[in-house]
Amino acid sequence: MTGVLEAAPATAPIPPAPEAAASPPRLRIPDLAALGAVAGLLGLLPLGVVVKSLLIGAFALLGPGAAVLTWVRVPRAARLAAIPTVSLALVTLTTITAMWSYRWNVTGILVLGALAVLGSSGYWYASRAAWPDVRRWPARAGAGLRTVATGAGWTVPTALCLVALAIWAAAMPSLPGAEANFYGLVLSGSGVLLIPATVLATVAFLWAVFTRRFGAAVLAVATTIVVLRGTTWAGTEVPLYDWTYKHIGVVRYIQEFGHITPPGTDIYTQWPAVFVTSAWFCDLTGLDPMTLAHLFALLIHVLIAVIVYSGARLIGQPPITALMAIFIAEIANWVGQDYFAPQAWTIMLAFGFLVLMLASRGAPQAGVLAIIPFAAIVPSHQLTPFWLVGAVVLLAIFRYARPRWAIAAMIAIVGCYLLLNLQAVAPYGIFSGGNPVANAASNMPMSGVPAKSHTSMVCRGLSAGVMLAAAASAAWGLRRKHRHVLSCSIIAFCSLGLLVAQGYGGEAIFRVYLYGLLGCALLIAPAMIALLDRWRAGPLGKLTSGAAAGGLLAASLAGLYSFYALWPIVVETRAQVTTISRLVDEAEPGSRFMMMAASGMPFRGTAHYAAMTLANPYWDDPLELEYGARQDLFPNDEQLGYLNWRASQLDYPSYVLFTPQSDRRMEYYGTFAPDADDRFAAVLDADAHWQKIYDDDGTVAFRFDPEQN
């Protein structure tokens, strides 16, 4: 099969992939479901956290989805995306339904789910008298592994990957933290080693593409994911980003109290599905939610890679082109929305959902099946389902998505859920005006240090380059009458419509780019392969091919730089997390925690955050929000006097904290005067009303206790 398919009428269905006739016994979908169910039940045994996590994770990833696909036929190419997408969506829906219906029993949910999956496979075996031949499974699996090994061999790209991984591993133990310079991790200390590791992984991938070494290309893609995303785990003590811990706190609350956070706590009360599912998994396995959050980005990227590959194969691309699509989606994803959050979970489910909708043109049952992940996304994230509704409506208009009643059902689901939670959404703004330019504006317009402008230029250049390359690839595909150019273009660009309605707190432009990555990757991949293949077409062809390879390498480095540009601001230390968790847990509801700029001390990482928020919704608001345009004056006598007076009026202590990350953030964005933090800390240190209660490696905490005055 080639990447160039003949034109077809708009109404022509995609023929389902033919089943292999008279193939020898193999691991079938019912077998996969049964194995997933058995793994889940084995996960109940006292086997240790790691083993239990792997077993129950295997059930959640494969069991329910394979059970459904035992009875619902979808194109073969779509199954790779459909099984994990449907499986994880069903687990999400099952756990949130159990919570909402007051039937919360973590062990019971797993046992009933595993038995249902096992029963599905058993009934399939019995009704067809087609019991699994377990003896043939290892032979089939071994043959597959031998094929991959033969394809890769000890070729040049394989050697380059091994060197890249060695360089990456050598960099991990000594990566800088908050002391990294303002150009981010990759231009600081041992972080510089990520540059040659990325270059080697990219060259390995290009070499594998040129020589059509599929196994080596798979290894190069895996190496790229490890280098670009694995650093967030291997190079840190605890998860990145203060805002990650807001989500950890929700999970810990559910674990501790067995129910969702009370109304009035935060918007996660109305969109709790991801947190409930995470609490279920952590309760069953004994895994600390912080450990799950630490590994989360790497897991999400692996799943997205599988789904992108499946989508590319579904639309007729050969395996090497499908790997190119994965590679593009990985190197172009600089946005940093892969941390432990509903956004990352729903992006993964959304990409799988879109693959099912693309499959629905020739297999309408895939469109019906897509209702499952859509229904799981709706109680998980506020914005994502509305983007998906827009995408599937456009796909249906151009006859790329079926059946239309399933799309109507999706609209009804999200519409009803919005109406039920309208009161919670309204304060955040449902419609922020019809000005796309204003809605696309950044939430950090300050000038700051020169490095900020440089980073912004690289990020915008990469984003614009990807979008323009996707548009050019779409035009190229239309000229050659490639099938699915229009459908992939809808997926790539329909999210731009969100800018008409919402600014999303200054983050809409990031969501638009993130949502379009699947479509962009599917559009660019065949065009990139065609350009690289021109190296055989004389001097001009070699020049064109070299330019394409250089562009891909430049995009890899730009994506690496952009993803880690804010490292000195977003990296956390275990000591900081432990300290602030202890302080918050010991504080009485009504206490106030303040920083000039929030960074380095994640206040909401414990279950106690809910009580603190209910007592005072603004208990952890940073001072940069309070002083607004007067930040450049802080701290003057009037502001300091008001701060002390307000602290004295509270019945509970007030805390002021300083961290190196906060200092770097203020300097990076230019929110306060250059020496404001030092002057503020000196004033508190000299004031008898404020007691220094913590001082370690630049992290300092002061407490004002009204009972001591």
SEZAZA-314091 format. One record per residue (C-alpha): y negated, x, z. Coordinates in pm, whole numbers, always signed. Layout:
BEGIN
> c2|c1|c3
> Y|X|Z
...
//
This chain:
BEGIN
> c2|c1|c3
> +0|+0|+0
> -345|+128|-83
> -675|+62|+86
> -808|-106|-232
> -686|-465|-269
> -753|-689|-561
> -1002|-970|-529
> -872|-1305|-416
> -1026|-1649|-418
> -1210|-1737|-99
> -943|-1993|-15
> -648|-1764|-78
> -450|-1708|+241
> -340|-1368|+362
> +32|-1351|+300
> +219|-1277|+621
> +383|-938|+640
> +745|-966|+520
> +1015|-924|+778
> +1257|-641|+726
> +1572|-791|+578
> +1905|-714|+733
> +1753|-446|+954
> +1977|-294|+1218
> +1940|-411|+1578
> +1607|-309|+1727
> +1374|-385|+2014
> +1260|-737|+1930
> +970|-934|+2074
> +1196|-1134|+2312
> +1344|-804|+2427
> +995|-671|+2493
> +913|-983|+2695
> +1232|-948|+2898
> +1163|-581|+2969
> +810|-670|+3080
> +944|-939|+3315
> +1202|-704|+3466
> +933|-439|+3513
> +718|-690|+3696
> +999|-790|+3932
> +1088|-426|+3997
> +724|-373|+4088
> +782|-581|+4402
> +1011|-311|+4541
> +867|-47|+4778
> +844|+222|+4511
> +505|+374|+4583
> +161|+288|+4451
> +186|+481|+4124
> +526|+343|+4023
> +436|-11|+4128
> +112|+11|+3929
> +297|+125|+3618
> +561|-146|+3647
> +328|-436|+3722
> +83|-302|+3465
> +363|-309|+3205
> +432|-672|+3290
> +65|-768|+3264
> +23|-579|+2937
> +338|-694|+2758
> +535|-970|+2930
> +339|-1295|+2890
> +206|-1201|+2546
> +548|-1112|+2412
> +688|-1436|+2556
> +430|-1640|+2365
> +481|-1443|+2043
> +854|-1504|+2074
> +777|-1860|+1967
> +448|-1826|+1775
> +472|-1633|+1453
> +178|-1414|+1351
> +157|-1146|+1081
> +343|-831|+1179
> +29|-615|+1160
> -150|-843|+1406
> +121|-825|+1673
> +7|-486|+1800
> -323|-646|+1901
> -189|-992|+1977
> +70|-899|+2241
> -158|-709|+2485
> -456|-937|+2417
> -267|-1260|+2481
> -75|-1107|+2770
> -380|-983|+2960
> -564|-1306|+2882
> -279|-1514|+3026
> -272|-1302|+3341
> -648|-1350|+3373
> -622|-1726|+3325
> -325|-1757|+3561
> -490|-1568|+3845
> -826|-1745|+3818
> -652|-2084|+3796
> -452|-2003|+4110
> -773|-1906|+4288
> -967|-2215|+4178
> -678|-2447|+4269
> -636|-2292|+4616
> -288|-2168|+4525
> -369|-1801|+4579
> -47|-1612|+4643
> -36|-1273|+4476
> +341|-1230|+4502
> +412|-1588|+4399
> +196|-1553|+4088
> +393|-1246|+3978
> +735|-1391|+4058
> +671|-1723|+3882
> +515|-1546|+3584
> +799|-1296|+3550
> +1065|-1567|+3582
> +889|-1780|+3319
> +879|-1484|+3079
> +1242|-1400|+3153
> +1337|-1764|+3099
> +1162|-1766|+2762
> +1362|-1467|+2642
> +1685|-1604|+2788
> +1642|-1937|+2612
> +1567|-1758|+2283
> +1883|-1548|+2320
> +2098|-1848|+2406
> +1960|-2080|+2138
> +2022|-1822|+1866
> +2325|-1649|+2015
> +2133|-1327|+1953
> +2172|-1132|+2274
> +2012|-787|+2280
> +2220|-484|+2192
> +2083|-253|+2459
> +2295|+37|+2337
> +2097|+56|+2013
> +1751|+69|+2174
> +1750|+440|+2266
> +1874|+538|+1920
> +1601|+337|+1750
> +1334|+469|+1983
> +1455|+824|+1936
> +1444|+788|+1559
> +1084|+675|+1580
> +989|+968|+1799
> +1161|+1212|+1566
> +967|+1069|+1274
> +637|+1123|+1451
> +733|+1474|+1558
> +837|+1565|+1204
> +510|+1428|+1067
> +302|+1630|+1309
> +502|+1948|+1348
> +333|+2266|+1463
> +65|+2225|+1203
> -291|+2356|+1220
> -433|+2023|+1347
> -174|+2011|+1623
> -265|+2362|+1731
> -636|+2274|+1723
> -571|+1973|+1946
> -385|+2183|+2200
> -670|+2435|+2211
> -923|+2151|+2246
> -729|+2005|+2538
> -702|+2347|+2703
> -1078|+2401|+2675
> -1143|+2052|+2809
> -908|+2105|+3103
> -1074|+2438|+3182
> -1413|+2267|+3204
> -1310|+1988|+3442
> -1290|+2165|+3781
> -1645|+2302|+3769
> -1850|+2032|+3599
> -2202|+2008|+3738
> -2311|+1699|+3928
> -2664|+1581|+3996
> -2788|+1937|+3937
> -2713|+1907|+3565
> -3025|+1936|+3353
> -3204|+1642|+3193
> -3022|+1692|+2862
> -2706|+1572|+3028
> -2362|+1704|+3099
> -2282|+1868|+2765
> -2577|+2106|+2788
> -2522|+2198|+3155
> -2286|+2450|+3311
> -1921|+2417|+3214
> -2002|+2084|+3047
> -2098|+2293|+2743
> -1724|+2344|+2687
> -1697|+1980|+2584
> -1881|+2073|+2263
> -1614|+2310|+2122
> -1342|+2075|+2249
> -1500|+1788|+2054
> -1551|+2004|+1745
> -1188|+2116|+1749
> -1059|+1761|+1795
> -1275|+1639|+1506
> -1171|+1926|+1278
> -808|+1858|+1369
> -849|+1494|+1274
> -1019|+1580|+944
> -748|+1834|+862
> -480|+1574|+937
> -657|+1322|+715
> -692|+1570|+428
> -322|+1657|+446
> -210|+1302|+534
> -35|+1418|+851
> -9|+1087|+1034
> +146|+1226|+1351
> -115|+1500|+1376
> -390|+1244|+1317
> -255|+1032|+1604
> -261|+1341|+1828
> -619|+1419|+1718
> -734|+1065|+1796
> -567|+1083|+2137
> -731|+1421|+2200
> -1070|+1276|+2107
> -1025|+989|+2353
> -927|+1232|+2629
> -1223|+1464|+2566
> -1484|+1192|+2516
> -1365|+944|+2781
> -1119|+1123|+3007
> -1401|+1331|+3150
> -1526|+1025|+3338
> -1202|+1041|+3538
> -1088|+1404|+3543
> -1436|+1548|+3591
> -1550|+1327|+3879
> -1449|+1253|+4238
> -1527|+881|+4220
> -1638|+636|+3949
> -1970|+686|+3770
> -2271|+454|+3797
> -2412|+277|+4102
> -2357|-58|+3932
> -1982|+2|+3906
> -1961|-38|+4284
> -2112|-388|+4270
> -1791|-490|+4098
> -1569|-295|+4337
> -1737|-481|+4624
> -1652|-819|+4469
> -1287|-720|+4432
> -1274|-598|+4791
> -1425|-924|+4912
> -1155|-1125|+4733
> -886|-897|+4877
> -1021|-928|+5230
> -1096|-1300|+5241
> -863|-1444|+4976
> -1133|-1640|+4794
> -1429|-1592|+4562
> -1766|-1487|+4701
> -1970|-1782|+4833
> -2231|-1956|+4614
> -2566|-1784|+4641
> -2414|-1436|+4664
> -2459|-1334|+4299
> -2375|-1452|+3950
> -2021|-1314|+3981
> -1936|-1623|+4187
> -1956|-1828|+3868
> -1794|-1566|+3641
> -1521|-1422|+3867
> -1211|-1401|+3646
> -1199|-1022|+3600
> -1254|-962|+3971
> -982|-1208|+4069
> -736|-1046|+3830
> -824|-700|+3961
> -781|-814|+4321
> -440|-961|+4232
> -329|-633|+4073
> -460|-416|+4357
> -307|-638|+4624
> +33|-626|+4458
> +38|-254|+4392
> -157|-124|+4692
> -396|+49|+4452
> -748|+104|+4585
> -1000|-84|+4366
> -1205|+237|+4348
> -905|+418|+4198
> -863|+140|+3943
> -1233|+162|+3859
> -1203|+539|+3822
> -929|+507|+3559
> -1065|+193|+3399
> -1269|+344|+3114
> -979|+552|+2985
> -743|+253|+2994
> -991|+30|+2812
> -1041|+284|+2534
> -667|+319|+2478
> -634|-59|+2447
> -933|-82|+2213
> -782|+193|+1997
> -458|-5|+1963
> -649|-322|+1874
> -870|-149|+1616
> -561|+2|+1452
> -396|-340|+1438
> -709|-495|+1286
> -729|-231|+1016
> -363|-272|+926
> -402|-649|+919
> -671|-633|+649
> -451|-411|+435
> -562|-61|+523
> -298|+216|+517
> -208|+386|+846
> -432|+691|+796
> -732|+466|+726
> -652|+262|+1036
> -662|+583|+1239
> -999|+662|+1083
> -1123|+324|+1205
> -1013|+413|+1560
> -1183|+751|+1536
> -1511|+598|+1421
> -1504|+330|+1690
> -1449|+597|+1955
> -1708|+855|+1854
> -1973|+590|+1785
> -1936|+414|+2121
> -2203|+592|+2323
> -2331|+282|+2504
> -2150|+346|+2833
> -2031|-14|+2877
> -1670|+87|+2937
> -1694|+123|+3314
> -1521|-116|+3556
> -1702|-436|+3464
> -1646|-778|+3305
> -1825|-651|+2993
> -1563|-386|+2920
> -1272|-624|+2986
> -1415|-894|+2763
> -1499|-649|+2482
> -1133|-549|+2472
> -1020|-914|+2473
> -1290|-1004|+2218
> -1173|-742|+1970
> -817|-870|+2004
> -945|-1226|+1964
> -1123|-1131|+1640
> -807|-972|+1501
> -624|-1299|+1567
> -901|-1493|+1393
> -877|-1263|+1090
> -503|-1328|+1085
> -561|-1703|+1102
> -665|-1724|+738
> -304|-1692|+628
> -145|-1792|+959
> -339|-2078|+1124
> -120|-2053|+1431
> -293|-1721|+1506
> -620|-1913|+1529
> -465|-2152|+1778
> -329|-1857|+1974
> -681|-1710|+1982
> -788|-1993|+2213
> -604|-1812|+2495
> -815|-1492|+2498
> -1129|-1694|+2432
> -1057|-1915|+2733
> -1005|-1601|+2944
> -1337|-1453|+2828
> -1541|-1764|+2916
> -1509|-1734|+3299
> -1532|-1355|+3277
> -1867|-1285|+3111
> -2180|-1485|+3037
> -2282|-1353|+2693
> -1966|-1249|+2510
> -1825|-1598|+2434
> -2149|-1707|+2266
> -2137|-1408|+2035
> -1774|-1491|+1953
> -1861|-1855|+1882
> -2126|-1741|+1636
> -1880|-1502|+1471
> -1595|-1752|+1431
> -1827|-2025|+1304
> -1948|-1789|+1030
> -1590|-1684|+956
> -1492|-2050|+927
> -1785|-2129|+696
> -1661|-1860|+457
> -1300|-1973|+503
> -1181|-1666|+687
> -1086|-1849|+1009
> -855|-2144|+1067
> -795|-2408|+1194
> -1137|-2557|+1243
> -1025|-2782|+1526
> -938|-2468|+1726
> -1293|-2341|+1675
> -1425|-2678|+1788
> -1210|-2646|+2099
> -1360|-2304|+2171
> -1713|-2443|+2141
> -1620|-2725|+2379
> -1474|-2479|+2633
> -1779|-2255|+2647
> -2021|-2549|+2633
> -1859|-2728|+2925
> -1841|-2410|+3130
> -2209|-2341|+3069
> -2304|-2693|+3175
> -2098|-2662|+3493
> -2278|-2338|+3581
> -2620|-2411|+3437
> -2787|-2391|+3776
> -2660|-2036|+3827
> -2765|-1921|+3479
> -3110|-2080|+3467
> -3286|-1827|+3697
> -3181|-1546|+3464
> -3321|-1724|+3158
> -3114|-1901|+2893
> -3363|-1848|+2612
> -3609|-1560|+2626
> -3805|-1641|+2315
> -3749|-1613|+1942
> -3896|-1266|+1903
> -3612|-1031|+1799
> -3837|-725|+1824
> -3930|-803|+2185
> -3571|-888|+2274
> -3456|-558|+2124
> -3693|-357|+2344
> -3544|-116|+2594
> -3542|-194|+2964
> -3677|+158|+3029
> -3997|+192|+2822
> -4146|+472|+3034
> -4206|+808|+2870
> -4062|+1034|+3142
> -3954|+1391|+3069
> -3926|+1530|+2712
> -3546|+1515|+2737
> -3566|+1136|+2760
> -3737|+1113|+2423
> -3483|+1353|+2274
> -3191|+1153|+2409
> -3343|+828|+2291
> -3384|+975|+1943
> -3019|+1085|+1930
> -2892|+748|+2057
> -3104|+549|+1816
> -3020|+781|+1530
> -2647|+744|+1590
> -2674|+365|+1625
> -2888|+329|+1313
> -2661|+567|+1123
> -2350|+367|+1210
> -2513|+36|+1115
> -2651|+176|+788
> -2319|+340|+705
> -2146|+7|+767
> -2393|-171|+538
> -2349|+92|+266
> -1972|+74|+303
> -1986|-304|+270
> -2182|-270|-55
> -1930|-11|-177
> -1641|-240|-87
> -1797|-538|-264
> -1840|-337|-583
> -1473|-251|-573
> -1378|-607|-482
> -1208|-509|-158
> -1072|-800|+38
> -1223|-874|+379
> -1554|-696|+320
> -1734|-1021|+399
> -1527|-1100|+707
> -1572|-748|+847
> -1944|-766|+770
> -1972|-1087|+969
> -1804|-917|+1265
> -2024|-610|+1226
> -2363|-778|+1194
> -2349|-1131|+1335
> -2434|-1007|+1684
> -2786|-931|+1557
> -2842|-1306|+1589
> -2834|-1267|+1967
> -3173|-1095|+1950
> -3330|-1421|+1838
> -3236|-1590|+2167
> -3197|-1334|+2445
> -3332|-1002|+2566
> -3060|-989|+2834
> -3275|-796|+3076
> -3359|-528|+2821
> -2992|-465|+2741
> -2947|-698|+2444
> -2980|-419|+2188
> -2694|-231|+2356
> -2475|-541|+2350
> -2554|-604|+1983
> -2444|-253|+1888
> -2134|-266|+2107
> -2025|-604|+1971
> -2056|-480|+1613
> -1844|-166|+1653
> -1515|-324|+1547
> -1658|-458|+1222
> -1850|-136|+1154
> -1538|+76|+1204
> -1333|-146|+971
> -1603|-125|+704
> -1672|+248|+725
> -1313|+375|+751
> -1197|+312|+389
> -1527|+441|+248
> -1499|+757|+460
> -1142|+816|+345
> -1254|+776|-18
> -1534|+1029|+33
> -1306|+1280|+204
> -1051|+1246|-77
> -1311|+1359|-331
> -1250|+1721|-231
> -996|+1735|-512
> -1255|+1622|-772
> -1428|+1949|-864
> -1737|+2116|-712
> -1939|+1796|-679
> -1644|+1622|-518
> -1600|+1908|-273
> -1970|+1890|-187
> -1945|+1515|-129
> -1632|+1553|+80
> -1790|+1831|+283
> -2099|+1619|+349
> -1880|+1331|+469
> -1684|+1563|+697
> -2008|+1711|+829
> -2145|+1364|+895
> -1835|+1269|+1092
> -1860|+1589|+1297
> -2230|+1528|+1363
> -2152|+1172|+1474
> -1884|+1305|+1712
> -2129|+1544|+1875
> -2406|+1284|+1887
> -2170|+1036|+2051
> -2057|+1297|+2304
> -2415|+1394|+2390
> -2539|+1035|+2415
> -2251|+916|+2631
> -2307|+1187|+2894
> -2685|+1220|+2865
> -2754|+1043|+3196
> -2493|+1240|+3390
> -2725|+1384|+3660
> -2842|+1030|+3737
> -2514|+836|+3724
> -2262|+1079|+3877
> -2160|+999|+4237
> -1991|+1201|+4509
> -1720|+1090|+4745
> -1930|+1191|+5045
> -2215|+967|+4930
> -1987|+670|+4868
> -1813|+715|+5203
> -2143|+748|+5389
> -2315|+446|+5242
> -2001|+233|+5277
> -1991|+317|+5648
> -2360|+245|+5695
> -2341|-90|+5517
> -2025|-196|+5700
> -2185|-114|+6034
> -2515|-288|+5951
> -2581|-644|+6065
> -2669|-903|+5799
> -3046|-902|+5777
> -3077|-523|+5768
> -3272|-371|+5480
> -3165|-69|+5272
> -3430|+96|+5056
> -3449|+377|+4803
> -3741|+470|+4584
> -3508|+445|+4284
> -3149|+324|+4318
> -2910|+605|+4231
> -2649|+801|+4421
> -2600|+550|+4705
> -2407|+243|+4583
> -2484|-19|+4849
> -2255|-299|+4728
> -1919|-124|+4724
> -1775|-300|+5029
> -1677|-658|+5107
> -1960|-674|+5362
> -2214|-683|+5077
> -2168|-1061|+5051
> -2282|-1128|+5408
> -2573|-890|+5358
> -2679|-1069|+5039
> -2653|-1416|+5189
> -2875|-1306|+5478
> -3131|-1146|+5246
> -3090|-1150|+4866
> -3329|-854|+4840
> -3165|-638|+5107
> -3102|-347|+4868
> -3388|-379|+4617
> -3537|-37|+4535
> -3905|+30|+4601
> -3968|+86|+4228
> -3923|-290|+4180
> -4159|-373|+4465
> -4449|-150|+4369
> -4436|-201|+3991
> -4755|-74|+3830
> -4867|+87|+4158
> -4579|+334|+4161
> -4806|+624|+4068
> -5002|+569|+4393
> -4698|+576|+4620
> -4692|+671|+4902
> -5052|+617|+5008
> -5160|+522|+5361
> -5186|+152|+5283
> -4836|+135|+5138
> -4686|+336|+5423
> -4859|+120|+5681
> -4729|-197|+5519
> -4377|-51|+5503
> -4380|+25|+5876
> -4529|-312|+5964
> -4269|-500|+5762
> -3986|-298|+5916
> -4120|-377|+6263
> -4115|-751|+6187
> -3744|-759|+6108
> -3488|-835|+6375
> -3253|-575|+6232
> -3282|-209|+6133
> -3431|-87|+5806
> -3297|+217|+5624
> -3460|+450|+5372
> -3237|+685|+5177
> -3295|+980|+4947
> -3044|+1135|+4705
> -3061|+1407|+4440
> -2966|+1146|+4178
> -3256|+924|+4281
> -3497|+1217|+4260
> -3366|+1299|+3912
> -3394|+940|+3800
> -3758|+914|+3907
> -3843|+1238|+3732
> -3644|+1147|+3420
> -3815|+811|+3372
> -4148|+908|+3527
> -4156|+606|+3759
> -4331|+778|+4052
> -4563|+1074|+4092
> -4373|+1406|+4064
> -4383|+1488|+4437
> -4374|+1131|+4573
> -4019|+1158|+4708
> -4089|+1481|+4898
> -4410|+1342|+5047
> -4241|+1016|+5146
> -3949|+1198|+5313
> -4191|+1427|+5498
> -4389|+1128|+5630
> -4074|+957|+5759
> -3948|+1279|+5912
> -4275|+1317|+6106
> -4292|+952|+6215
> -4137|+884|+6557
> -4045|+532|+6447
> -3802|+666|+6189
> -3487|+849|+6295
> -3300|+1079|+6059
> -2936|+971|+6083
> -2781|+1163|+5792
> -2863|+1485|+5610
> -2613|+1653|+5381
> -2664|+1844|+5059
> -2985|+1666|+4961
> -2871|+1319|+5065
> -3085|+1200|+5357
> -3096|+869|+5546
> -3361|+741|+5790
> -3335|+434|+6012
> -3613|+221|+6164
> -3479|+22|+6457
> -3717|-254|+6573
> -3558|-257|+6920
> -3668|+105|+6974
> -4040|+24|+6932
//
